[in-house]
Amino acid sequence: MNWLLKKVVSRLIHTGSLKITDPGGQVHHFGNGSGQPIHLIIRSSRAEWAIARNPWLAVPEAYMNSEMDFAEGDVIALLHLVYDNLNKAETQPFLFRLSESLGFLFRRLQQINTAGRSRQNVHHHYDLSGDLYRLFLDEDMQYSCAYFENPSVSLEEAQRAKKRHIAAKLDLRPGQKVLDIGCGWGGLGLYIAQQFDASVLGVTLSDEQHAVANRRARESGMEGKARFEITDYRALTGPFDRIVSVGMFEHVGINHYQTFFDKCARLLADDGVMLLHTIGRTSGPGVTAAFIRKYIFPGGYIPALSEVVPAIERAGLIVTDVEILRLHYAETLKAWRERFMQNRAKAVEIYDERFARMWEFYLAGSEASFRWQDMVNFQIQITKRNDVLPITRDYMDETEKALKAGAPRHAFPDAAE
């Protein structure tokens, strides 16, 4: 094992049981021997040096390229070991800190998400084969954090609960015009149109999502109530009574936060309500992981609340409610990862072994960041006036219960006068 990698791993791994077999066949032991044993095999000197210099990128790349494998353990177990030691350390290893500092310095250059570049970024991820996503998503193709009302519910039920939770916060009424920015495969928009007799416009930059969403609208007889377009949010005109955006804000980029909320302010009716559901970080402004930026979500960035709220305020909008969903996405990603691994052979058939390894690392790495690091979900309710909504949160709970019970629309609580 080269001296640099040995130094990096020795300084990082103090607890746990990690073995690394180097390209020469020599086995190296790290940690105090506790917990689940993990045994890595590094097959090339090139990969060994790359991991030593930039482990956050080179470890997943080595795994993708079959230059690193597991004799014991798996990706999620390795990440648990690493994060457990990082969380106990007084300071991160120098190379980790250097990598993050350099990333922070250049992060705005990595997030220049013009309309054209945004379309390219969306195409990179969301225009993958729909058959791939069907391997691990729920039946409604919800590709965002579910809401686990209790730990024992299925992924399908947790995703239904997510839709109820969001709809309740929008305080919807029949006949309203609703905008869904980043509509995915149309599940939430169709749900709102069906449950509240609303007129929904969903926008996406994905050809695949656009086609599926409109097909679903036709097949469900909802095409007169829910329509889906390929449109950049910056090109929209309003007004809309309600605006919802789930899992899209992560692709806006910090350079464009003010543009986003200024546009939402123009699109939202004076008595309107907006609900923003986005991944967030609790530890303050940061950087996008190199692996995620390069292979999974180019141009993406997970914001701190301190980066979002000032842009909302400058747009003349009012934050009326904030909820932090902790660990809900960890459980969602666990379900996705387990389903993907059960269907991994099919993923290889759709793409290839390298892609399957990349996706395996993506799902495991994302789960780990929500379970052992600083990732959470923000749900931010926004209005233009402070008298638009009831002054207590009771209406949210009442609406969720009514939706869960299948109550008719007239059973929902009345809007504030």
C-alpha atoms as one frame of an Amber mdcrd trajectory, in Angstrom:
protein
   0.000   0.000   0.000   1.346   3.417  -0.862   2.424   5.574   2.051  -0.173
   8.317   1.453  -3.191   6.029   1.513  -1.883   4.255   4.577  -1.478   7.601
   6.342  -4.942   8.838   5.350  -6.724   5.647   6.429  -4.725   5.353   9.668
  -5.667   8.888  10.672  -9.336   8.373   9.816 -10.228   4.868  11.025  -9.823
   4.463  14.792 -12.931   2.441  15.642 -14.404  -0.434  13.661 -12.785  -3.187
  11.644 -11.372  -2.384   8.205  -9.047  -4.556   6.141  -7.604  -3.476   2.815
  -5.892  -5.851   0.436  -3.575  -3.796  -1.751  -2.711  -4.487  -5.424   0.271
  -6.562  -4.324  -1.894  -8.878  -2.228  -0.761  -7.577   1.178  -3.502  -7.179
   3.808  -3.570  -4.068   6.032  -5.673  -3.738   9.193  -7.245  -0.522  10.534
  -9.436   0.268  13.528  -9.879  -1.448  16.875 -11.563  -4.580  15.522 -15.050
  -3.729  16.746 -18.283  -3.937  14.791 -19.008  -5.352  11.355 -15.847  -6.395
   9.508 -15.249  -4.687   6.178 -12.641  -5.953   3.755 -11.767  -3.964   0.639
  -9.729  -5.273  -2.257  -7.982  -2.597  -4.334  -6.909  -4.080  -7.646  -4.693
  -1.394  -9.193  -1.992   1.023  -8.090  -3.717   3.721 -10.102  -6.866   3.363
  -8.013  -4.837   3.193  -4.797  -3.134   6.530  -5.482  -6.367   8.141  -6.658
  -8.152   7.092  -3.454  -5.316   8.504  -1.367  -5.533  11.886  -3.099  -9.301
  12.309  -3.390 -11.251   9.536  -1.650 -14.693  11.176  -2.001 -14.457  10.845
  -5.777 -11.961   8.029  -6.278 -13.599   5.427  -3.999 -16.879   5.401  -5.939
 -14.990   5.612  -9.242 -12.806   2.652  -8.289 -15.906   0.681  -7.318 -17.670
   1.644 -10.572 -14.665   0.530 -12.605 -14.276  -2.761 -10.681 -10.871  -1.618
  -9.429 -12.190  -1.949  -5.875 -14.418  -4.682  -4.490 -15.710  -6.005  -1.197
 -14.551  -9.317   0.234 -16.618  -8.517   3.341 -19.269  -5.842   3.848 -20.769
  -3.566   1.238 -21.022   0.110   0.278 -23.458   1.136   3.006 -21.369  -0.607
   5.679 -18.191   1.136   4.480 -19.880   4.531   4.552 -21.243   3.868   8.040
 -17.714   3.086   9.215 -16.270   6.225   7.610 -18.988   8.580   8.883 -18.887
   7.059  12.360 -15.185   7.837  12.579 -15.569  11.290  11.033 -18.317  12.156
  13.508 -16.087  11.146  16.422 -12.997  12.950  15.143 -12.101  16.352  16.535
 -10.995  17.467  13.062 -11.287  15.944   9.611  -8.127  14.695   7.880  -6.250
  17.449   6.045  -6.997  16.109   2.555 -10.724  15.994   3.332 -10.671  19.586
   4.552  -8.620  20.716   1.558 -11.021  19.050  -0.877 -14.028  20.739   0.749
 -12.327  24.149   0.827 -11.446  23.970  -2.860 -14.961  22.815  -3.666 -16.446
  25.751  -1.757 -14.194  28.157  -3.627 -15.445  26.990  -7.029 -19.017  26.005
  -6.164 -20.678  28.940  -7.936 -18.882  28.088 -11.172 -20.270  24.559 -10.889
 -23.849  25.865 -10.573 -24.265  28.167 -13.567 -27.635  26.687 -14.451 -28.854
  28.666 -17.435 -32.026  27.452 -19.132 -29.993  25.499 -21.685 -27.638  23.971
 -19.167 -30.520  23.108 -16.850 -32.130  21.128 -19.667 -28.849  19.250 -20.246
 -28.485  18.508 -16.520 -32.041  17.198 -16.273 -31.549  15.045 -19.371 -28.426
  13.502 -17.772 -30.409  12.035 -14.871 -34.143  12.102 -15.469 -34.169  10.943
 -19.074 -32.654   7.599 -18.175 -34.809   4.608 -18.992 -38.108   4.576 -17.169
 -37.561   0.850 -16.686 -34.624   1.700 -14.422 -36.737   3.836 -12.104 -39.469
   1.204 -11.993 -36.940  -1.180 -10.458 -36.935   0.696  -7.161 -39.587   3.436
  -6.958 -43.112   3.000  -5.617 -46.077   2.366  -7.903 -46.733   6.129  -8.303
 -43.115   6.834  -9.355 -42.505   9.289  -6.508 -38.798  10.164  -6.733 -38.518
  12.281  -3.585 -38.578  11.907   0.186 -41.536   9.904   1.501 -43.293  10.676
   4.785 -43.185   7.815   7.276 -46.074   8.309   9.701 -44.653   5.291  11.542
 -41.572   3.153  10.826 -43.545   0.049   9.836 -45.415   1.451   6.831 -44.540
   0.436   3.288 -42.829   2.739   0.813 -46.122   2.984  -1.107 -48.030   4.149
   1.968 -45.266   6.556   2.977 -45.377   8.158  -0.470 -49.164   8.493  -0.254
 -48.685  10.121   3.145 -46.170  12.546   1.594 -48.749  13.671  -0.949 -51.362
  14.149   1.787 -48.869  16.088   3.910 -47.987  18.465   1.086 -51.594  18.913
  -0.053 -52.635  19.805   3.501 -49.990  22.520   3.715 -51.195  24.028   0.433
 -54.691  24.532   1.925 -56.218  23.658  -1.450 -59.731  24.483  -2.626 -61.749
  23.116  -5.565 -61.271  24.931  -8.833 -57.941  26.545  -7.967 -55.102  26.894
 -10.451 -52.069  24.975  -9.238 -48.513  25.058 -10.600 -46.198  22.103  -9.964
 -42.596  23.170 -10.684 -40.586  20.034 -11.394 -43.561  17.696 -11.710 -41.655
  14.434 -12.149 -43.783  11.668 -13.637 -46.960  13.530 -12.691 -48.009  11.706
  -9.539 -48.450  14.709  -7.238 -50.127  16.860  -9.884 -52.624  14.121 -10.718
 -53.297  13.566  -7.003 -54.075  17.253  -6.445 -56.290  17.413  -9.532 -58.219
  14.312  -8.475 -58.596  15.085  -4.776 -59.355  18.805  -5.029 -60.871  19.234
  -8.491 -58.042  21.667  -9.199 -56.593  22.732 -12.532 -52.939  21.656 -12.464
 -50.064  22.648 -14.698 -46.938  20.573 -14.154 -43.645  21.607 -15.741 -40.493
  19.582 -16.261 -37.403  19.675 -18.433 -37.364  15.897 -18.881 -38.712  14.396
 -22.113 -39.245  11.051 -20.403 -41.174  12.512 -17.451 -43.239  14.742 -19.732
 -44.339  11.802 -21.881 -45.181   9.566 -18.914 -47.063  12.300 -17.013 -49.280
  13.169 -19.972 -49.930   9.501 -20.707 -50.991   8.989 -17.106 -53.311  11.994
 -17.332 -54.973  10.546 -20.438 -55.276   7.047 -19.013 -56.834   8.337 -15.777
 -59.276  10.617 -17.585 -57.655  13.675 -16.000 -56.192  15.325 -19.103 -58.773
  18.120 -18.821 -57.631  18.867 -15.274 -53.914  18.066 -15.275 -51.542  18.952
 -18.090 -47.793  18.716 -18.240 -45.355  20.773 -20.284 -41.644  20.944 -20.994
 -41.037  24.469 -19.739 -38.341  26.187 -17.706 -39.785  27.893 -14.618 -38.275
  31.168 -15.798 -40.548  31.174 -18.853 -43.861  30.739 -16.991 -46.648  33.289
 -16.617 -49.258  33.361 -13.870 -51.003  33.927 -11.665 -51.533  30.651  -9.802
 -53.516  30.147  -6.604 -51.082  27.529  -5.407 -47.490  26.658  -6.284 -45.788
  23.439  -5.234 -42.248  22.328  -5.954 -40.947  18.972  -4.752 -37.387  17.813
  -5.344 -36.648  20.451  -7.979 -34.996  23.224  -5.966 -31.877  21.081  -5.546
 -31.244  21.698  -9.272 -31.712  25.478  -9.245 -28.174  26.311  -8.118 -27.196
  28.914  -5.561 -26.526  31.507  -8.270 -30.197  31.401  -9.243 -32.013  31.364
  -5.887 -33.064  34.987  -6.157 -34.267  34.494  -9.722 -36.311  31.492  -8.595
 -38.101  33.237  -5.741 -38.558  36.496  -7.627 -40.281  34.472 -10.352 -42.412
  32.604  -7.822 -43.477  35.929  -6.315 -44.681  37.072  -9.729 -46.423  33.765
 -10.420 -48.225  33.503  -7.066 -51.609  35.167  -6.614 -51.857  37.761  -3.848
 -53.846  35.324  -1.702 -51.840  32.327  -2.895 -49.843  29.681  -1.019 -46.600
  28.016  -2.052 -44.982  24.879  -0.630 -41.300  24.212  -1.315 -40.051  20.700
  -0.522 -36.292  20.373  -0.896 -33.336  18.477   0.464 -31.354  20.663   2.844
 -28.299  20.606   5.040 -28.194  21.426   8.757 -24.521  22.345   9.066 -24.535
  25.563   7.061 -23.445  26.265   3.471 -21.400  23.497   1.882 -20.409  21.908
  -1.408 -21.817  19.195  -3.643 -19.967  15.899  -3.316 -17.614  15.413  -6.261
 -19.083  12.007  -7.182 -22.643  13.332  -7.159 -21.697  16.424  -9.161 -19.775
  14.469 -11.801 -21.943  11.389 -12.291 -25.418  11.857 -10.802 -26.648  15.465
 -10.560 -24.456  17.885 -12.529 -25.211  21.464 -11.504 -26.985  20.343  -8.330
 -26.561  21.775  -4.843 -28.180  21.054  -1.466 -28.814  24.344   0.387 -28.643
  25.340   4.001 -31.751  27.060   5.345 -29.639  30.187   5.812 -29.110  30.288
   2.038 -32.782  29.903   1.150 -34.659  32.184   3.549 -32.828  35.436   2.637
 -33.760  34.952  -1.030 -37.404  34.382  -0.041 -37.413  37.559   2.051 -35.794
  39.661  -0.681 -38.501  38.497  -3.101 -41.133  40.055  -0.837 -42.502  36.678
   0.210 -43.376  35.532   3.727 -42.285  32.247   5.310 -45.364  31.014   7.173
 -44.261  27.535   8.199 -41.061  25.465   8.178 -40.842  21.754   8.922 -37.624
  19.751   8.997 -38.114  16.119   8.013 -35.367  14.158   9.747 -34.533  10.593
   8.707 -37.580  10.285   6.447 -35.326  10.378   3.401 -32.922   7.901   4.982
 -35.799   5.436   5.240 -36.951   6.261   1.710 -33.479   5.670   0.317 -33.104
   2.462   2.279 -36.257   1.156   0.609 -35.014   2.292  -2.807 -31.571   0.734
  -2.237 -33.007  -2.590  -1.107 -35.391  -2.734  -4.069 -32.610  -1.791  -6.466
 -30.334  -4.495  -5.099 -33.123  -7.058  -5.456 -33.431  -6.044  -9.115 -29.755
  -5.317  -9.736 -29.420  -7.920 -12.494 -32.175  -6.143 -14.416 -30.301  -2.844
 -14.077 -27.258  -4.509 -15.604 -29.442  -5.704 -18.484 -30.802  -2.192 -19.059
 -27.357  -0.557 -18.919 -24.256  -2.461 -17.763 -22.297  -3.525 -14.683 -20.499
  -0.186 -14.373 -23.802   1.701 -14.343 -25.280  -0.668 -11.758 -22.267  -0.124
  -9.498 -22.572   3.648  -9.935 -26.270   3.585  -9.035 -25.611   1.281  -6.081
 -23.057   3.750  -4.709 -25.381   6.694  -5.347 -28.278   5.178  -3.417 -26.094
   3.953  -0.556 -24.178   7.213  -0.359 -27.369   9.237  -0.312 -28.887   7.098
   2.432 -25.709   7.425   4.478 -25.696  11.219   4.181 -29.248  11.415   5.570
 -28.706   8.795   8.259 -25.258   9.733   9.585 -24.465  13.181   8.184 -26.213
  16.542   7.877 -28.846  15.975   5.186 -32.541  16.534   5.939 -35.599  17.764
   4.061 -37.083  21.243   4.337 -40.767  21.928   3.761 -41.201  25.690   3.561
 -44.674  27.203   3.295 -44.726  30.642   1.674 -47.340  33.362   1.087 -47.493
  37.007   0.080 -49.712  38.070   2.999 -49.802  37.007   6.609 -53.621  36.685
   6.711 -53.978  34.095   3.951 -53.879  30.987   6.168 -55.465  30.004   9.516
 -53.433  31.176  12.489 -52.910  27.652  13.872 -51.692  24.493  12.125 -54.856
  22.535  12.967 -56.117  22.789   9.385 -53.133  20.775   8.178 -53.858  17.885
  10.519 -57.591  17.971   9.764 -56.993  17.917   6.009 -54.496  15.056   6.240
 -56.958  13.001   8.273 -59.775  13.752   5.829 -57.616  12.753   2.862 -56.492
   9.560   4.565 -60.104   8.655   5.339 -61.163   9.332   1.756 -63.500  12.141
   2.776 -65.331  14.171   0.091 -63.956  17.607  -0.747 -66.596  19.475   1.234
 -65.319  17.759   4.385 -62.028  19.646   4.292 -61.650  22.590   6.714 -62.690
  25.973   5.381 -60.056  28.458   4.313 -59.294  31.470   6.442 -61.609  34.421
   5.807
